[in-house]
Amino acid sequence: MSDLSTPLGRAPRRLVNLNPKPLGIALLLVVLGTVWLAQTVSATQAALYVVGVLLGLMLYHAAFGFTSAWRVFIADGRGAGLRAQMVMLAIGVLLFFPALSAGSLFGHPVTGLVSPAGTSVIVGAFLFGIGMQLGGGCASGTLYTVGGGSTRMIVTLAAFIVGSVIATAHMPFWTALPSLKPLSLVTALGVGPAIALNLAVFAAIAALTVLIEKRRHGRLVNETERAPHASPWLHGPWPLVAGAVALAILNFATLALSGRPWGVTSAFALWGAKAFAAFGVDVANWKYWTAGPNAAALAAPVSHDVTTVMDIGIVLGAMAAASLAGRYAPVWRVPLRSLIAAIVGGLLLGYGARLAYGCNIGAYFSGIVSGSLHGWLWVVAAFFGNVIGTKLRPAFGLAVERVKQTGC
């Protein structure tokens, strides 16, 4: 989630108006991109592009994400966003665990995102957590707010890319530090026990947020507002639970089409590496890029990279959603302190994501629904990073949202 998501429900009546030009551009690029990918790469790649578009549309309209949800819980005890995340994860494990245990889905091989749990994950996720709050978004949040017209988030994205490629140069150092071997709970425990354990943890976290929110506010805070006569499905905001369900289903669609769950930030490292190489930096000889899928991705056109195609789809889907809602109106003036926070936050996001084998999507969401232990380690370290980042926001002129208390 990004800072853009916070005021979604408080838009003025103009929500019922469309922004026709950006809407037309977004839809045209979606159609042209789908046809081009189907002809030059594959029908599957075109389908993944469309899944990315749907993710962008959903992320924007549901204002679903992580940054703001974690911030308002840390600062104000409001847990609706975290509870929605638990719904998303619960649906995810119910869909993913049986398929990953079988090793195939609809006759095609599938594998989860299972990575080592160790020092690099702790450090990387902690840095990523700070970056979330300073940059104003997570990985998916950065993309959908860029698509929604946030010019500040363009700066965050640029710094995100730079931080990602710098981290690839340092990966040999980080991967040599102590860590556990990749561990899948599905393999270690079996499908049934792994599902039961995860569902119990999700329920406990959701119950804890309810307890904390009621102690803080005396009730569960209802923050959903809508402009009069606005269509909720066309203009937003969608219910958070609807966003949670859609995210889980679209991630499962990604697994079915690509053979692995949804990821975001590996594309940022790839874009950065290609840009560095274009300026004469010998990226191809960095250890990270010398073998395996990373080397293949660096050598191939970006149109062949699943994550790149889906990321571009997210941006265009969010652009279409913002235009449908009448909210696509970029503002090019960004306060200096906010600009500095965007740069620092973006660098931390990019660097941290590589160290931690992913972001809030690849490590947290897709890691946990893959049964990977590193996904849970990521959550803990990133949450503490978010605590620090939330405390740092006022120094950069960034808001920390709190509900005004009324009565005695």
Order of alpha helices (4+ residues) and beta strands (2+ residues): alpha-alpha-alpha-alpha-beta-beta-beta-alpha-alpha-alpha-beta-alpha-alpha-alpha-alpha-alpha-alpha-alpha-alpha-alpha-alpha
